[in-house]
Amino acid sequence: MTFILGLTGSIGMGKSTTSDLFRERGVPVHDADAAVHGLYRGRAAAPIEAAFPGVVRDGAVDRQRLSTAVLGRPEALGRLETIIHPFVREEEEAFLRRCRASGAGLAVLDIPLLLETSGEARCDAVLVVSAPAEVQRQRVLARPAMTEEKLAAILARQVPDPEKRRRAHFIVDTSRGVLAARRQVGSILIALAGRPGRGGQNRAANHA
């Protein structure tokens, strides 16, 4: 049975880079953020426009307009999540069915809010991507249109990094560069080699 590794981490910690390192090794990865962006251009656009009029342009959700509509408004954000999360879960389940059908021994679910949404219950182990807080801050504030206010609002929705690390089975520290992260991923793959999945129950022992 396919072993499901949930990959998560706070904003700016290096989740995308770490996911790519698993892909390099031939491990199938489902990117929840990429799924959301695809849905914004597809079947989620209409229900989101109905809930937040004016956020869709040329048939696709304008992410900046949507961000403005929900930033700092927990009720609005909750409405958005009610719309988008079921679609994302459908795509995740289809991905896992393909992995099982192909005989994949390991599959990675890259989910930014894995722990915040109790998604670890669907996984056999949890990998947290982490870096020191100042490194994280520098990375995030270097992004286009990012502000201190936006960063604070995002972090307020996320489980703090120390708590994520405490709940992890594995940790990849991306502050030491890609080569070091690649070695850490290699060690995780060795640790997981041959382990059968258990459908999210009786998760693997902690190897943080």
C-alpha positions in Angstrom: 0.0 0.0 0.0 1.3 3.5 -0.9 2.9 5.3 2.0 1.5 8.8 2.3 4.0 11.5 3.4 2.4 14.9 4.2 4.7 17.7 3.5 4.0 21.1 5.1 5.6 24.2 6.5 4.9 27.9 7.0 5.1 30.5 4.3 8.7 31.1 3.0 10.1 27.9 4.5 11.0 26.2 1.2 8.1 23.7 0.6 8.2 24.1 -3.2 12.0 23.5 -3.3 11.7 20.4 -1.0 8.8 19.0 -3.1 11.0 19.4 -6.2 13.7 17.4 -4.5 11.3 14.5 -4.0 10.2 14.8 -7.7 13.9 14.6 -8.6 14.0 11.1 -7.0 10.9 10.0 -8.9 8.4 10.4 -6.0 4.9 11.5 -7.1 3.9 14.8 -5.4 0.5 16.4 -5.2 0.8 20.2 -4.8 -2.3 21.5 -3.1 -1.4 25.1 -4.0 -1.0 24.3 -7.7 -4.4 22.4 -7.6 -6.0 25.6 -6.1 -4.5 27.7 -8.9 -5.8 25.3 -11.5 -9.3 25.4 -9.9 -9.3 29.2 -9.9 -8.9 28.9 -13.7 -11.5 26.2 -14.0 -14.5 24.8 -12.1 -14.1 26.8 -8.9 -14.3 30.1 -10.7 -18.1 30.3 -11.0 -18.9 29.4 -7.3 -16.2 31.8 -6.1 -17.6 34.6 -8.2 -21.0 33.9 -6.8 -19.7 34.3 -3.3 -17.4 37.2 -4.0 -18.7 39.2 -7.0 -16.1 40.9 -9.1 -13.1 38.7 -8.3 -13.3 36.8 -11.6 -11.8 38.3 -14.8 -11.8 36.6 -18.2 -13.2 33.4 -16.7 -10.5 33.0 -14.0 -10.2 34.1 -10.4 -8.0 37.2 -10.0 -5.9 36.2 -7.0 -5.1 39.8 -6.0 -8.8 40.7 -6.0 -9.7 37.6 -4.1 -6.9 38.3 -1.5 -8.3 41.8 -1.0 -11.8 40.4 -0.5 -10.8 37.9 2.3 -7.7 39.4 3.9 -8.4 40.1 7.6 -11.9 38.8 7.2 -12.1 35.3 8.9 -15.8 34.8 7.9 -15.0 35.6 4.2 -12.0 33.3 4.3 -14.1 30.5 5.8 -16.6 30.9 2.9 -13.8 30.6 0.4 -12.4 27.5 2.1 -15.9 25.9 2.1 -15.9 26.3 -1.6 -12.4 25.3 -2.6 -11.5 22.6 -0.1 -13.9 19.9 -1.4 -12.5 20.4 -4.9 -8.9 20.1 -3.7 -9.7 16.9 -1.8 -11.3 15.4 -4.9 -8.1 16.1 -6.9 -6.0 14.7 -4.0 -8.0 11.5 -3.9 -7.7 11.1 -7.7 -3.9 11.6 -7.3 -3.7 8.9 -4.6 -5.8 6.5 -6.7 -3.3 6.9 -9.5 -0.4 6.3 -7.2 -1.9 3.1 -5.8 -2.8 1.9 -9.3 0.8 2.4 -10.5 2.2 0.6 -7.5 4.0 3.7 -6.1 5.6 2.9 -2.7 5.6 6.5 -1.6 3.5 9.6 -2.4 3.9 13.1 -1.1 1.0 15.5 -0.3 2.3 19.0 -0.3 -0.3 20.9 1.8 0.6 24.3 3.3 -2.2 24.1 5.9 -1.9 20.3 6.6 -1.7 20.6 10.4 -4.1 23.5 10.6 -6.8 21.4 8.8 -6.1 18.1 10.6 -4.8 16.8 7.3 -2.2 14.7 9.1 -4.9 12.2 9.8 -4.8 11.3 6.1 -1.1 10.7 6.1 1.2 8.0 7.4 3.9 10.5 8.5 4.4 14.3 8.5 7.4 16.2 7.1 7.8 19.8 8.1 10.0 22.1 6.1 11.6 24.8 8.3 14.1 27.6 8.6 15.0 30.2 11.2 12.4 33.0 11.6 14.6 35.7 10.2 15.4 33.7 7.1 11.7 33.1 6.6 10.9 36.8 7.0 13.6 37.9 4.5 12.4 35.3 1.9 8.7 36.3 2.2 9.2 40.1 2.2 11.3 39.8 -1.0 8.2 38.6 -2.8 6.3 41.0 -5.1 3.5 42.9 -3.4 4.3 41.3 0.0 4.0 43.6 3.0 4.5 43.2 6.7 0.7 43.4 7.2 0.1 40.6 4.7 2.8 38.4 6.3 1.4 39.0 9.8 -2.1 38.0 8.5 -0.8 34.8 6.9 1.3 33.8 9.9 -1.7 34.4 12.2 -3.6 31.6 10.3 -0.7 29.1 10.5 0.4 26.8 13.3 3.7 28.4 14.7 6.8 26.8 13.3 8.1 25.4 16.7 4.7 23.6 17.1 4.9 22.2 13.5 8.4 20.9 14.3 7.2 19.3 17.5 4.5 17.4 15.6 6.7 16.4 12.7 8.1 12.9 12.0 10.7 14.4 9.7 12.2 17.9 9.4 14.0 19.4 6.4 15.9 22.6 7.3 16.2 24.7 4.1 18.4 27.4 5.6 21.6 25.6 4.7 21.0 25.5 0.9 19.7 23.1 -1.7 22.5 20.6 -1.4 21.9 20.2 2.3 18.2 19.9 1.8 18.8 17.3 -1.0 20.8 15.2 1.5 18.1 15.5 4.1 15.5 14.3 1.6 17.7 11.4 0.6 17.9 10.4 4.3 14.2 10.5 4.6 13.8 8.3 1.5 16.2 5.7 3.0 14.2 5.8 6.3 10.9 5.2 4.5 12.1 2.6 2.0 9.8 -0.4 2.0 7.5 0.9 4.7 3.8 0.1 3.8 1.2 2.8 4.1 -1.6 2.4 6.6 -4.2 4.8 5.3 -3.2 7.5 7.7 -3.6 5.3 10.9 -0.8 4.3 13.3 1.6 6.8 11.8 5.3 6.1 11.6 7.6 6.7 14.5 9.1 10.1 15.0 12.4 10.6 13.1 12.6 14.4 13.4 
